Amino acid sequence: MDNLSVPRLLTDLFEINKNQNNYEWESFKEGIEIYRIYEENAKGASAALLRYARGAEAPMHIHTGFEHILILSGSQTDGVRIYSKGMLIISEPGTQHRIVSETGCIALAIWQSPVKFTNLA
C-alpha cells in the first residue's frame, strides 16, 4: 500500500476545474485519464480521480466490491440516470454498468476492490 502514514490532502475538489492541471494525469481508457490517489495492491482498495473527455465512455464493467463515485464537475450517465456535480453514486458488489460522459466530467472514485471490464455492450 502507498505510504499513507501522513494523510494525503486534496483540496478544493469541488473547484477542480480551476486546479485540474495540478495533477499528474495518466491515460486510463480511451478519452479517460486517471490520477491515482492510492492503491493497496492489485486486488485491494484504491482511490483515484477520473477525468472524462466529452463523449468518453467507460466500457461495461462489473463491481467486485463496493464502488463510490463522487461527481466533482460535469456529469455522467449509466444509461438509467444522469449524475451531476455533488452527487454520490454507490454501486454494490455484483452490479454492472457502462458510463458515458456527454459533457465531460471529473469524478472521485473509491473502490473496495478493482472492477472487471467485460466484453458486454
C-alpha positions as CSV (number, residue, x, y, z in Angstrom):
1,M,0.0,0.0,0.0
2,D,1.2,3.5,-0.6
3,N,2.6,5.2,2.5
4,L,-0.4,7.0,4.0
5,S,1.2,7.4,7.5
6,V,0.9,11.1,6.8
7,P,-2.6,11.9,5.5
8,R,-2.7,12.8,1.8
9,L,-4.6,16.1,1.3
10,L,-6.5,17.0,-1.8
11,T,-8.0,20.5,-1.6
12,D,-10.8,22.4,-3.3
13,L,-12.1,19.3,-5.1
14,F,-15.4,21.0,-5.9
15,E,-13.3,23.7,-7.7
16,I,-11.3,21.1,-9.6
17,N,-11.9,22.7,-12.9
18,K,-9.7,25.5,-11.7
19,N,-6.8,23.3,-10.5
20,Q,-7.1,20.1,-12.5
21,N,-3.7,20.8,-14.2
22,N,-2.0,20.5,-10.8
23,Y,-2.5,16.7,-11.0
24,E,-0.3,14.2,-13.0
25,W,-3.0,12.5,-15.1
26,E,-2.3,9.2,-16.8
27,S,-4.1,7.6,-19.7
28,F,-6.7,5.1,-18.4
29,K,-9.2,4.2,-21.1
30,E,-9.9,6.0,-24.4
31,G,-10.9,9.5,-23.5
32,I,-10.5,8.9,-19.8
33,E,-7.5,9.9,-17.7
34,I,-6.7,8.9,-14.1
35,Y,-4.9,10.4,-11.2
36,R,-4.2,7.6,-8.7
37,I,-4.5,8.7,-5.0
38,Y,-3.7,5.3,-3.5
39,E,-3.8,1.6,-4.3
40,E,-3.4,-1.2,-1.7
41,N,-2.4,-3.9,-4.2
42,A,-3.7,-5.4,-7.5
43,K,-6.8,-6.9,-5.7
44,G,-7.3,-4.3,-2.9
45,A,-8.9,-1.0,-2.2
46,S,-7.9,2.1,-4.3
47,A,-9.0,5.6,-4.9
48,A,-8.5,7.9,-7.9
49,L,-9.7,11.0,-9.7
50,L,-11.1,10.2,-13.2
51,R,-11.2,12.8,-15.9
52,Y,-13.6,12.1,-18.8
53,A,-13.3,14.0,-22.1
54,R,-16.6,15.0,-23.8
55,G,-18.3,11.8,-25.1
56,A,-15.9,9.5,-23.3
57,E,-17.1,6.1,-22.2
58,A,-16.0,3.6,-19.6
59,P,-16.9,0.2,-21.0
60,M,-19.2,-2.3,-19.4
61,H,-17.8,-3.5,-16.1
62,I,-18.8,-5.5,-13.0
63,H,-18.1,-4.4,-9.5
64,T,-16.3,-7.0,-7.4
65,G,-16.6,-4.8,-4.3
66,F,-18.3,-1.5,-3.4
67,E,-17.6,1.5,-5.7
68,H,-18.2,5.1,-4.5
69,I,-18.2,7.8,-7.2
70,L,-18.5,11.5,-6.3
71,I,-19.0,13.8,-9.2
72,L,-16.8,16.8,-8.8
73,S,-17.6,18.6,-12.1
74,G,-19.7,17.9,-15.2
75,S,-21.9,14.9,-15.5
76,Q,-22.0,11.2,-16.5
77,T,-24.7,8.7,-17.1
78,D,-25.1,4.9,-16.6
79,G,-28.0,4.8,-19.1
80,V,-30.5,4.9,-16.3
81,R,-29.8,8.3,-14.7
82,I,-27.7,11.4,-15.2
83,Y,-25.3,12.1,-12.3
84,S,-24.0,15.7,-11.9
85,K,-21.7,17.7,-9.6
86,G,-22.2,16.9,-5.9
87,M,-23.9,13.5,-6.5
88,L,-22.5,10.4,-4.8
89,I,-23.2,7.1,-6.5
90,I,-22.7,3.9,-4.6
91,S,-22.6,0.6,-6.6
92,E,-22.8,-2.7,-4.8
93,P,-20.7,-5.8,-5.5
94,G,-22.1,-7.8,-8.4
95,T,-23.7,-4.8,-10.2
96,Q,-22.6,-3.8,-13.6
97,H,-22.9,-0.8,-16.0
98,R,-21.1,1.3,-18.5
99,I,-20.6,5.0,-18.1
100,V,-20.8,7.8,-20.6
101,S,-20.0,11.5,-20.1
102,E,-21.5,13.5,-22.9
103,T,-20.3,16.8,-21.3
104,G,-17.0,15.6,-19.8
105,C,-16.6,15.3,-16.1
106,I,-14.2,14.7,-13.2
107,A,-15.1,12.2,-10.5
108,L,-13.6,10.9,-7.3
109,A,-13.7,7.1,-7.4
110,I,-13.1,4.9,-4.3
111,W,-13.1,1.1,-4.9
112,Q,-13.2,-1.6,-2.3
113,S,-11.7,-3.9,-5.0
114,P,-11.0,-3.5,-8.7
115,V,-13.7,-3.6,-11.3
116,K,-13.7,-6.2,-14.0
117,F,-14.2,-4.9,-17.5
118,T,-16.3,-7.2,-19.6
119,N,-17.0,-7.7,-23.4
120,L,-20.7,-6.9,-22.9
121,A,-22.1,-4.0,-24.9
